[in-house]
Structures are given as C-alpha cells and as structure tokens.
Amino acid sequence: MVAIGYSKDASHYSDENPWLTHEVEGYKQLEDPKLTVLYEKYGITNKTPPQIRAEFLMRDVLDELDAIQLDAIYRVAATKGRHHALNLLEKMAISQISFHERRANG
C-alpha cells in the first residue's frame, strides 16, 4: 500500500496523450477531506488534468488493484465516460485510506 506515507509526487507524470476535453468535461472531484489531503500532499491541484489524477491514483495509490477491479474501472470508462471512472478511482482511494486508518488505530 503506497497511499500512506510514500514520497512520490505527481509531477513525474507526462501528459503526452491527453484525454480529450469532451471525455472529461463532466469531471468534478469528489468532496472528501481524505481525498483533498491526499491530492494536496502530492501536488495535485484543481489545474491538474484528470488524466494525471487517474494515473496517480492507479499507479501510486491503488497499486494493488486486481483484474476484477480493473475490469470494473474500464467498463465504467467505456459506458459512462472517463470522468465517471476517475470518480470511481477516487472512491476506491478514499476507501483504501479509510481502511488503513482504521487498521492503524486498532
């Protein structure tokens, strides 16, 4: 699990193949303090492209996704749009952070 206490930031991601504007125009960051703190800690701002957010969440926060979870994410992206898939990734990140906080607190 990398989300708690890892030292990377999101600046190392490239934007070589950006998502098209119409693919993510409906994106709105979930309003959750855990997600806000995570994004702030690693330099994700409201100007960070959704593609970079998704890459950050998938590679650095949710690095232990199994095939079923990945399939669900890809299906949501294909049927509802990439912005919905990004919100799903954010929900998964919030759940993972909450799980590890509860576990650490006994």
N, CA, C and O atoms as a MOPAC input file, in Angstrom:
PM7 MOZYME 1SCF
protein

 N      0.84800 1    -1.17400 1     0.00000 1
 C      0.00000 1     0.00000 1     0.00000 1
 C      0.88800 1     1.22900 1     0.00000 1
 O      1.76300 1     1.36600 1     0.85500 1
 N      0.67500 1     2.09400 1    -0.92200 1
 C      1.56800 1     3.22200 1    -1.10700 1
 C      0.94400 1     4.53600 1    -0.66100 1
 O      1.67100 1     5.51000 1    -0.46300 1
 N     -0.33700 1     4.60000 1    -0.49900 1
 C     -1.01000 1     5.88100 1    -0.27900 1
 C     -0.60800 1     6.55900 1     1.02200 1
 O     -0.59700 1     7.78800 1     1.09200 1
 N     -0.28400 1     5.80400 1     2.03300 1
 C      0.04600 1     6.39200 1     3.31900 1
 C      1.55700 1     6.49700 1     3.43600 1
 O      2.24600 1     5.48100 1     3.53500 1
 N      2.06800 1     7.69300 1     3.42600 1
 C      3.47000 1     7.93300 1     3.71300 1
 C      4.46200 1     7.63800 1     2.60600 1
 O      5.62400 1     7.37000 1     2.90800 1
 N      4.07800 1     7.67200 1     1.36500 1
 C      5.06900 1     7.46900 1     0.32000 1
 C      5.59800 1     8.81900 1    -0.12800 1
 O      4.98400 1     9.85100 1     0.14300 1
 N      6.73000 1     8.81600 1    -0.81200 1
 C      7.43200 1    10.07400 1    -1.04900 1
 C      7.30600 1    10.62100 1    -2.46500 1
 O      7.92700 1    11.63700 1    -2.77500 1
 N      6.54600 1    10.00100 1    -3.31200 1
 C      6.41500 1    10.47800 1    -4.69200 1
 C      5.45700 1    11.65900 1    -4.76500 1
 O      4.64200 1    11.87800 1    -3.86900 1
 N      5.57200 1    12.40000 1    -5.82900 1
 C      4.56000 1    13.39700 1    -6.13400 1
 C      4.10900 1    13.16900 1    -7.57500 1
 O      4.66900 1    12.33800 1    -8.28900 1
 N      3.11900 1    13.89800 1    -7.97700 1
 C      2.52200 1    13.65200 1    -9.29000 1
 C      3.24600 1    14.36600 1   -10.42100 1
 O      2.83100 1    14.25800 1   -11.57500 1
 N      4.30700 1    15.08600 1   -10.12400 1
 C      4.96100 1    15.87800 1   -11.16100 1
 C      5.70000 1    15.03900 1   -12.19400 1
 O      6.06400 1    15.54900 1   -13.25400 1
 N      5.92800 1    13.76700 1   -11.90700 1
 C      6.68100 1    12.92700 1   -12.84300 1
 C      5.80800 1    12.31500 1   -13.93800 1
 O      6.32800 1    11.61700 1   -14.80800 1
 N      4.52100 1    12.55500 1   -13.92000 1
 C      3.64900 1    12.01300 1   -14.95100 1
 C      3.65900 1    12.90800 1   -16.17700 1
 O      3.74500 1    14.13100 1   -16.07100 1
 N      3.57200 1    12.29000 1   -17.32600 1
 C      3.55200 1    13.07300 1   -18.56200 1
 C      2.11800 1    13.25600 1   -19.03200 1
 O      1.20600 1    12.54500 1   -18.61200 1
 N      1.95400 1    14.19900 1   -19.88600 1
 C      0.64700 1    14.46800 1   -20.47300 1
 C      0.75700 1    14.30100 1   -21.98500 1
 O      0.20500 1    15.09100 1   -22.75100 1
 N      1.48400 1    13.25100 1   -22.40600 1
 C      1.77200 1    13.03500 1   -23.82300 1
 C      0.53100 1    12.73500 1   -24.64900 1
 O      0.40200 1    13.22200 1   -25.77300 1
 N     -0.36400 1    11.95400 1   -24.11600 1
 C     -1.59400 1    11.59100 1   -24.82700 1
 C     -2.79000 1    12.04900 1   -24.00000 1
 O     -3.47400 1    11.22800 1   -23.38900 1
 N     -3.04100 1    13.34200 1   -23.97700 1
 C     -4.08700 1    13.85200 1   -23.09200 1
 C     -5.47200 1    13.36000 1   -23.48800 1
 O     -5.77600 1    13.13800 1   -24.66000 1
 N     -6.28900 1    13.20200 1   -22.46800 1
 C     -7.67300 1    12.86200 1   -22.72500 1
 C     -8.33000 1    14.06000 1   -23.39800 1
 O     -7.96900 1    15.20900 1   -23.14600 1
 N     -9.28100 1    13.77400 1   -24.23900 1
 C     -9.98800 1    14.84200 1   -24.93900 1
 C    -10.91600 1    15.57900 1   -23.97400 1
 O    -11.44400 1    14.99400 1   -23.02800 1
 N    -11.09800 1    16.84900 1   -24.22900 1
 C    -11.90500 1    17.68300 1   -23.34100 1
 C    -13.30300 1    17.10500 1   -23.14500 1
 O    -13.80700 1    17.06800 1   -22.02300 1
 N    -13.92600 1    16.65800 1   -24.22300 1
 C    -15.29500 1    16.14100 1   -24.09300 1
 C    -15.34500 1    14.84600 1   -23.28000 1
 O    -16.40700 1    14.48000 1   -22.77400 1
 N    -14.21100 1    14.14700 1   -23.14700 1
 C    -14.18100 1    12.90700 1   -22.37200 1
 C    -14.22300 1    13.16000 1   -20.86900 1
 O    -14.63600 1    12.29400 1   -20.09800 1
 N    -13.79600 1    14.34100 1   -20.46100 1
 C    -13.68900 1    14.60700 1   -19.02700 1
 C    -14.37300 1    15.90700 1   -18.60100 1
 O    -14.20300 1    16.34900 1   -17.46500 1
 N    -15.13800 1    16.51700 1   -19.49400 1
 C    -15.73600 1    17.80300 1   -19.15800 1
 C    -16.72000 1    17.70700 1   -17.99500 1
 O    -16.98500 1    18.71200 1   -17.33500 1
 N    -17.26300 1    16.53100 1   -17.73000 1
 C    -18.18500 1    16.35800 1   -16.61300 1
 C    -17.50500 1    16.00300 1   -15.30300 1
 O    -18.17800 1    15.75200 1   -14.30300 1
 N    -16.16900 1    15.98000 1   -15.29700 1
 C    -15.44900 1    15.59000 1   -14.08200 1
 C    -15.56600 1    16.64900 1   -12.99500 1
 O    -15.37800 1    17.84200 1   -13.23500 1
 N    -15.87800 1    16.18200 1   -11.80800 1
 C    -15.87000 1    17.02300 1   -10.62200 1
 C    -15.26500 1    16.19100 1    -9.50600 1
 O    -15.74300 1    15.09600 1    -9.20800 1
 N    -14.20700 1    16.71400 1    -8.88500 1
 C    -13.54500 1    15.98900 1    -7.80700 1
 C    -14.53800 1    15.69200 1    -6.69600 1
 O    -15.34600 1    16.54500 1    -6.32800 1
 N    -14.47200 1    14.47500 1    -6.16300 1
 C    -15.32200 1    14.13100 1    -5.03800 1
 C    -14.96800 1    15.00600 1    -3.84700 1
 O    -13.80000 1    15.32000 1    -3.61900 1
 N    -15.97300 1    15.39100 1    -3.10000 1
 C    -15.74600 1    16.22700 1    -1.92600 1
 C    -15.57300 1    15.33000 1    -0.71700 1
 O    -16.54400 1    14.90100 1    -0.09500 1
 N    -14.32100 1    15.05400 1    -0.39700 1
 C    -13.98900 1    14.24500 1     0.76500 1
 C    -12.66700 1    14.75300 1     1.32000 1
 O    -11.70600 1    14.91000 1     0.56600 1
 N    -12.59700 1    15.01400 1     2.62400 1
 C    -11.36500 1    15.55000 1     3.19300 1
 C    -10.15000 1    14.64700 1     2.99000 1
 O     -9.03800 1    15.14400 1     2.80500 1
 N    -10.34300 1    13.34700 1     3.02200 1
 C     -9.21600 1    12.42400 1     2.82800 1
 C     -8.62600 1    12.57700 1     1.42500 1
 O     -7.40700 1    12.58100 1     1.25400 1
 N     -9.48300 1    12.70100 1     0.44800 1
 C     -9.03400 1    12.87100 1    -0.93100 1
 C     -8.36400 1    14.23400 1    -1.11500 1
 O     -7.33700 1    14.34400 1    -1.78400 1
 N     -8.94800 1    15.25800 1    -0.52200 1
 C     -8.36800 1    16.59700 1    -0.61100 1
 C     -6.96800 1    16.62800 1    -0.01600 1
 O     -6.05200 1    17.19200 1    -0.61500 1
 N     -6.79400 1    16.02700 1     1.15300 1
 C     -5.48000 1    15.97600 1     1.80400 1
 C     -4.49300 1    15.19800 1     0.94600 1
 O     -3.34800 1    15.62000 1     0.78200 1
 N     -4.92400 1    14.06800 1     0.39900 1
 C     -4.04900 1    13.26200 1    -0.45400 1
 C     -3.57700 1    14.07500 1    -1.65600 1
 O     -2.38300 1    14.12200 1    -1.95000 1
 N     -4.50600 1    14.70600 1    -2.34100 1
 C     -4.15200 1    15.49700 1    -3.51500 1
 C     -3.22000 1    16.65700 1    -3.14100 1
 O     -2.23400 1    16.90700 1    -3.83300 1
 N     -3.52700 1    17.35500 1    -2.06400 1
 C     -2.68200 1    18.48000 1    -1.64800 1
 C     -1.27500 1    18.01100 1    -1.29300 1
 O     -0.28800 1    18.66100 1    -1.63800 1
 N     -1.19500 1    16.88600 1    -0.60600 1
 C      0.10100 1    16.36700 1    -0.16100 1
 C      1.02900 1    16.06700 1    -1.33200 1
 O      2.24600 1    16.21200 1    -1.21500 1
 N      0.46100 1    15.65100 1    -2.45300 1
 C      1.27900 1    15.25100 1    -3.59200 1
 C      1.17300 1    16.19900 1    -4.78300 1
 O      1.47900 1    15.82300 1    -5.91500 1
 N      0.74200 1    17.41700 1    -4.52200 1
 C      0.78800 1    18.44800 1    -5.54900 1
 C     -0.28300 1    18.37800 1    -6.61600 1
 O     -0.12800 1    18.96800 1    -7.68600 1
 N     -1.35900 1    17.67400 1    -6.34800 1
 C     -2.48200 1    17.61500 1    -7.29100 1
 C     -3.37000 1    18.82500 1    -6.99600 1
 O     -3.90600 1    18.95700 1    -5.89600 1
 N     -3.51700 1    19.69400 1    -7.97600 1
 C     -4.33400 1    20.89200 1    -7.78700 1
 C     -5.55100 1    20.82800 1    -8.70000 1
 O     -5.71800 1    19.88400 1    -9.47200 1
 N     -6.39700 1    21.85000 1    -8.59600 1
 C     -7.57500 1    21.87300 1    -9.47200 1
 C     -7.18800 1    22.08900 1   -10.93100 1
 O     -8.02400 1    21.92300 1   -11.82000 1
 N     -5.93500 1    22.45700 1   -11.18900 1
 C     -5.45700 1    22.62400 1   -12.56800 1
 C     -4.79600 1    21.35700 1   -13.10700 1
 O     -4.44100 1    21.29700 1   -14.28400 1
 N     -4.62700 1    20.35000 1   -12.26000 1
 C     -4.03000 1    19.09100 1   -12.70400 1
 C     -5.02100 1    18.37800 1   -13.62000 1
 O     -6.17100 1    18.17100 1   -13.23300 1
 N     -4.60100 1    18.00200 1   -14.82000 1
 C     -5.51700 1    17.32800 1   -15.74300 1
 C     -6.06700 1    16.01800 1   -15.15600 1
 O     -5.35300 1    15.30900 1   -14.44600 1
 N     -7.31900 1    15.70100 1   -15.45000 1
 C     -7.91000 1    14.46500 1   -14.94900 1
 C     -7.08700 1    13.22200 1   -15.28900 1
 O     -7.01600 1    12.29000 1   -14.48700 1
 N     -6.47900 1    13.20100 1   -16.44700 1
 C     -5.66300 1    12.05000 1   -16.84500 1
 C     -4.50900 1    11.83600 1   -15.86600 1
 O     -4.20000 1    10.69700 1   -15.51500 1
 N     -3.87500 1    12.91100 1   -15.42600 1
 C     -2.77100 1    12.82400 1   -14.47700 1
 C     -3.28900 1    12.33500 1   -13.13100 1
 O     -2.63000 1    11.53200 1   -12.47000 1
 N     -4.45500 1    12.80500 1   -12.71900 1
 C     -5.06500 1    12.34800 1   -11.46300 1
 C     -5.31100 1    10.84100 1   -11.51400 1
 O     -4.99100 1    10.11700 1   -10.57100 1
 N     -5.88300 1    10.38000 1   -12.62700 1
 C     -6.18300 1     8.95300 1   -12.76500 1
 C     -4.90500 1     8.12100 1   -12.73400 1
 O     -4.84800 1     7.08300 1   -12.07400 1
 N     -3.89100 1     8.57800 1   -13.44400 1
 C     -2.62200 1     7.85100 1   -13.47400 1
 C     -1.99700 1     7.80400 1   -12.08300 1
 O     -1.48400 1     6.76400 1   -11.66900 1
 N     -2.03500 1     8.91000 1   -11.36800 1
 C     -1.52400 1     8.97800 1    -9.99900 1
 C     -2.25700 1     7.98700 1    -9.09600 1
 O     -1.62800 1     7.22800 1    -8.35800 1
 N     -3.58200 1     7.99800 1    -9.15800 1
 C     -4.36300 1     7.10000 1    -8.30500 1
 C     -4.09500 1     5.63700 1    -8.63900 1
 O     -3.91700 1     4.81800 1    -7.73700 1
 N     -4.06500 1     5.30400 1    -9.92600 1
 C     -3.88400 1     3.89900 1   -10.31300 1
 C     -2.48100 1     3.38200 1   -10.02400 1
 O     -2.32500 1     2.24100 1    -9.59000 1
 N     -1.46100 1     4.19700 1   -10.25500 1
 C     -0.08200 1     3.71900 1   -10.11000 1
 C      0.47000 1     3.84300 1    -8.70000 1
 O      1.21900 1     2.98000 1    -8.24300 1
 N      0.10100 1     4.91400 1    -8.01000 1
 C      0.73700 1     5.19500 1    -6.73100 1
 C     -0.15200 1     4.97400 1    -5.51900 1
 O      0.35000 1     4.68900 1    -4.43100 1
 N     -1.43600 1     5.09800 1    -5.68400 1
 C     -2.32900 1     4.95300 1    -4.53900 1
 C     -2.98600 1     3.57600 1    -4.54000 1
 O     -2.99000 1     2.88300 1    -3.52200 1
 N     -3.53000 1     3.19200 1    -5.66000 1
 C     -4.24400 1     1.91800 1    -5.77500 1
 C     -3.39400 1     0.90900 1    -6.53300 1
 O     -3.84200 1     0.32200 1    -7.51700 1
 N     -2.18400 1     0.71700 1    -6.07700 1
 C     -1.22700 1    -0.11200 1    -6.81200 1
 C     -1.49400 1    -1.60900 1    -6.70200 1
 O     -0.78300 1    -2.40600 1    -7.31400 1
 N     -2.49000 1    -1.99600 1    -5.94700 1
 C     -2.78200 1    -3.42000 1    -5.77500 1
 C     -4.15300 1    -3.79200 1    -6.33700 1
 O     -4.82100 1    -4.67800 1    -5.80400 1
 N     -4.56800 1    -3.13200 1    -7.39100 1
 C     -5.85900 1    -3.44800 1    -7.99700 1
 C     -5.80200 1    -4.82400 1    -8.64900 1
 O     -4.81900 1    -5.18100 1    -9.29800 1
 N     -6.87200 1    -5.58400 1    -8.46500 1
 C     -6.90700 1    -6.89900 1    -9.10800 1
 C     -7.65100 1    -6.79600 1   -10.44300 1
 O     -8.16500 1    -5.73500 1   -10.79700 1
 N     -7.70200 1    -7.89400 1   -11.16400 1
 C     -8.29800 1    -7.90400 1   -12.50300 1
 C     -9.77600 1    -7.51200 1   -12.47700 1
 O    -10.25200 1    -6.84800 1   -13.39800 1
 N    -10.49300 1    -7.90600 1   -11.45500 1
 C    -11.92000 1    -7.58000 1   -11.36500 1
 C    -12.10800 1    -6.07600 1   -11.16100 1
 O    -12.97900 1    -5.46700 1   -11.78300 1
 N    -11.29800 1    -5.48400 1   -10.29800 1
 C    -11.38900 1    -4.04500 1   -10.07200 1
 C    -11.02600 1    -3.26500 1   -11.33700 1
 O    -11.70400 1    -2.30300 1   -11.69900 1
 N     -9.95700 1    -3.68800 1   -12.00100 1
 C     -9.55900 1    -3.02600 1   -13.24600 1
 C    -10.65100 1    -3.14200 1   -14.30400 1
 O    -10.93400 1    -2.18300 1   -15.02100 1
 N    -11.26000 1    -4.32000 1   -14.39700 1
 C    -12.34100 1    -4.52200 1   -15.35400 1
 C    -13.49800 1    -3.57400 1   -15.06000 1
 O    -14.07100 1    -2.98700 1   -15.97800 1
 N    -13.84200 1    -3.42200 1   -13.79000 1
 C    -14.93100 1    -2.51800 1   -13.41300 1
 C    -14.60900 1    -1.07600 1   -13.80700 1
 O    -15.46900 1    -0.35600 1   -14.31200 1
 N    -13.37500 1    -0.66700 1   -13.57200 1
 C    -12.96000 1     0.69600 1   -13.92600 1
 C    -13.05300 1     0.90600 1   -15.43200 1
 O    -13.58800 1     1.91600 1   -15.89000 1
 N    -12.53800 1    -0.04300 1   -16.19700 1
 C    -12.56600 1     0.08400 1   -17.66000 1
 C    -13.99200 1     0.04800 1   -18.20400 1
 O    -14.30500 1     0.74600 1   -19.16900 1
 N    -14.85200 1    -0.75600 1   -17.59500 1
 C    -16.25200 1    -0.80700 1   -18.04200 1
 C    -16.97300 1     0.51200 1   -17.77100 1
 O    -17.74100 1     0.99900 1   -18.60100 1
 N    -16.71200 1     1.07600 1   -16.60000 1
 C    -17.31400 1     2.37900 1   -16.28300 1
 C    -16.82300 1     3.42900 1   -17.27400 1
 O    -17.61000 1     4.23700 1   -17.76700 1
 N    -15.52700 1     3.41900 1   -17.56700 1
 C    -14.97300 1     4.37800 1   -18.53000 1
 C    -15.61700 1     4.21300 1   -19.90100 1
 O    -15.92000 1     5.19800 1   -20.57500 1
 N    -15.82200 1     2.97500 1   -20.30900 1
 C    -16.37100 1     2.70600 1   -21.64000 1
 C    -17.85900 1     3.04300 1   -21.74000 1
 O    -18.32400 1     3.50000 1   -22.78400 1
 N    -18.60300 1     2.82000 1   -20.66200 1
 C    -20.05200 1     3.01400 1   -20.73100 1
 C    -20.51500 1     4.38900 1   -20.25900 1
 O    -21.44100 1     4.96400 1   -20.83100 1
 N    -19.87900 1     4.91300 1   -19.22600 1
 C    -20.32400 1     6.18700 1   -18.65000 1
 C    -19.37500 1     7.34100 1   -18.92700 1
 O    -19.76400 1     8.50500 1   -18.83200 1
 N    -18.13400 1     7.02600 1   -19.26900 1
 C    -17.15500 1     8.07300 1   -19.54600 1
 C    -15.99400 1     8.04900 1   -18.56800 1
 O    -16.09000 1     7.53200 1   -17.45500 1
 N    -14.90300 1     8.62400 1   -19.02400 1
 C    -13.68200 1     8.62500 1   -18.21300 1
 C    -13.84800 1     9.39900 1   -16.91100 1
 O    -13.24200 1     9.04800 1   -15.89800 1
 N    -14.66700 1    10.45200 1   -16.93100 1
 C    -14.84500 1    11.22100 1   -15.69600 1
 C    -15.52200 1    10.38400 1   -14.61600 1
 O    -15.22900 1    10.56000 1   -13.43300 1
 N    -16.41300 1     9.48600 1   -14.99400 1
 C    -17.03200 1     8.58800 1   -14.01600 1
 C    -16.01900 1     7.56400 1   -13.50800 1
 O    -16.02500 1     7.20900 1   -12.32900 1
 N    -15.15800 1     7.09600 1   -14.39400 1
 C    -14.12000 1     6.15100 1   -13.98200 1
 C    -13.14900 1     6.81500 1   -13.00500 1
 O    -12.70300 1     6.18200 1   -12.04900 1
 N    -12.82400 1     8.07500 1   -13.23900 1
 C    -11.94200 1     8.79500 1   -12.32000 1
 C    -12.61000 1     8.95300 1   -10.96200 1
 O    -11.95200 1     8.80200 1    -9.93200 1
 N    -13.89800 1     9.25300 1   -10.94100 1
 C    -14.60400 1     9.32600 1    -9.66000 1
 C    -14.62600 1     7.97800 1    -8.95600 1
 O    -14.54200 1     7.92200 1    -7.73000 1
 N    -14.73600 1     6.89000 1    -9.71300 1
 C    -14.66500 1     5.55700 1    -9.11900 1
 C    -13.28900 1     5.32900 1    -8.49700 1
 O    -13.19500 1     4.79200 1    -7.39300 1
 N    -12.22800 1     5.72700 1    -9.18500 1
 C    -10.87500 1     5.61900 1    -8.62600 1
 C    -10.75900 1     6.42900 1    -7.33800 1
 O    -10.13300 1     5.98400 1    -6.37500 1
 N    -11.35900 1     7.61200 1    -7.32100 1
 C    -11.31500 1     8.44000 1    -6.11500 1
 C    -12.05300 1     7.76400 1    -4.96500 1
 O    -11.57800 1     7.78700 1    -3.82900 1
 N    -13.20400 1     7.16300 1    -5.24400 1
 C    -13.94300 1     6.44100 1    -4.20000 1
 C    -13.11600 1     5.28000 1    -3.66000 1
 O    -13.09700 1     5.03100 1    -2.45400 1
 N    -12.44000 1     4.57700 1    -4.54900 1
 C    -11.60600 1     3.45300 1    -4.13000 1
 C    -10.43100 1     3.94200 1    -3.27700 1
 O    -10.06400 1     3.29400 1    -2.29600 1
 N     -9.85200 1     5.06500 1    -3.64400 1
 C     -8.74100 1     5.63000 1    -2.87100 1
 C     -9.21000 1     6.03800 1    -1.47600 1
 O     -8.52300 1     5.77200 1    -0.48900 1
 N    -10.36000 1     6.67300 1    -1.39000 1
 C    -10.92100 1     7.07300 1    -0.09700 1
 C    -11.15900 1     5.84100 1     0.76800 1
 O    -10.83000 1     5.84300 1     1.95400 1
 N    -11.72500 1     4.79500 1     0.18700 1
 C    -11.97000 1     3.55200 1     0.93100 1
 C    -10.67300 1     2.93600 1     1.42500 1
 O    -10.58800 1     2.46900 1     2.56000 1
 N     -9.66700 1     2.93900 1     0.56800 1
 C     -8.38600 1     2.34900 1     0.94800 1
 C     -7.72800 1     3.14900 1     2.07500 1
 O     -7.20100 1     2.56300 1     3.02200 1
 N     -7.75300 1     4.45300 1     1.98300 1
 C     -7.18300 1     5.29500 1     3.03600 1
 C     -7.93400 1     5.07400 1     4.34000 1
 O     -7.31000 1     4.94000 1     5.39300 1
 N     -9.26200 1     5.03300 1     4.29200 1
 C    -10.07500 1     4.80000 1     5.48800 1
 C     -9.75700 1     3.45100 1     6.11300 1
 O     -9.63400 1     3.33900 1     7.33300 1
 N     -9.62400 1     2.43600 1     5.28500 1
 C     -9.29000 1     1.09700 1     5.77500 1
 C     -7.96900 1     1.11200 1     6.53600 1
 O     -7.87300 1     0.57000 1     7.63700 1
 N     -6.95700 1     1.73300 1     5.94600 1
 C     -5.64200 1     1.75000 1     6.58300 1
 C     -5.63000 1     2.61500 1     7.84300 1
 O     -4.88600 1     2.32600 1     8.78000 1
 N     -6.43200 1     3.65500 1     7.87800 1
 C     -6.54500 1     4.46500 1     9.09300 1
 C     -7.19500 1     3.66400 1    10.21400 1
 O     -6.72100 1     3.68800 1    11.35000 1
 N     -8.28100 1     2.95100 1     9.90200 1
 C     -8.93900 1     2.12400 1    10.92000 1
 C     -8.00200 1     1.03400 1    11.41400 1
 O     -7.94800 1     0.74400 1    12.60900 1
 N     -7.27900 1     0.44600 1    10.50900 1
 C     -6.34100 1    -0.62400 1    10.85500 1
 C     -5.22200 1    -0.10300 1    11.76100 1
 O     -4.82100 1    -0.77700 1    12.71000 1
 N     -4.72500 1     1.09000 1    11.46700 1
 C     -3.65200 1     1.68000 1    12.26800 1
 C     -4.13400 1     2.08700 1    13.65700 1
 O     -3.36300 1     2.07800 1    14.61600 1
 N     -5.40900 1     2.44300 1    13.76000 1
 C     -5.96400 1     2.88200 1    15.03900 1
 C     -6.52900 1     1.74100 1    15.87100 1
 O     -7.08300 1     1.96200 1    16.94800 1
 N     -6.38800 1     0.54000 1    15.37400 1
 C     -6.80600 1    -0.63500 1    16.12400 1
 C     -8.22800 1    -0.93000 1    15.97700 1
 O     -8.72100 1    -1.89800 1    16.55600 1

